[in-house]
Amino acid sequence: MSAPFHFRLGRLLSVRRVGEDEALARLSEGRREVAARESEVEARSAERTDAEAEIRARARGSVDLTRLRAAVTYRESANRRFARAEASAKSASMEAEEKRRALVEAARRVRILEKLEEGARADWSARGLAAESRERDDRPHRGEPA
């Protein structure tokens, strides 16, 4: 009976699989962050829309300049918050893309070792079959003198 199959790079493959799992977790976290930032952009956009509506309402009929000025100031503040939220969402999106690329690379490195293991396992199996075949060939057949 031959020894069981042992892949010499098995430990490295295990480490790379753990790295792939960690990269997947980081990507999931990055995607959640992107979703949160996009949600904030939507909220800031709604805030901007409300500020614009407030200005339009204040500009009709008799105009109270103090309230109109306050509405314009609020709109400008809402625009700045919107711009910051957009920049933050873009940054989170870029980070998530980097994490996606890291996951692709980690998966590629795992697949390389898996292919090597597959080839090594096939070679081991072929050597075992060849050894069994030689053993059978070396045994005397029935009816033949030994």
Steps between C-alpha positions, in 0.01 A plus 500: 500500500638839406517801727208745498523802273677799650514834319825672591348846454190414705583745777554781254169414335327517839657838572394630160144377552487688830631808319229459236234476771636814667503685168138400446409629846677831430315533169166435671583764757600742224174441316302568818695823541422602141131433558505710818676785325260488204211511745653810654532657153131436441413660835715803422342527154155501658620769742619709204167454321315612814723807527429591135126461560526721809674772299236485225224524761668795673555682170124510419261769613623740765867427554645486848867561426620369834327164450602487135862565598479225763357261240781584255760447774340164583508403132869585475568293810296213355700523176827472694373199698384341173841557337678347803264202495559448127877516546478255788286261292746522210789426734317201651421374152867523399605317817244227432638462148851457641365236739331324209828491309675364809238224524545411133877476551461290817259267319743470208782405736282234663396358163863472392584285801181298458604422142845398622340277763271348240798422277702358790205284604463370143874422484483322837201297383671411172815389683289285732322335209832439325644340815195275535531403135869412545414293808240305305738451212774378732275241671508154346182412315306189583635196337840658434803377688634751746 
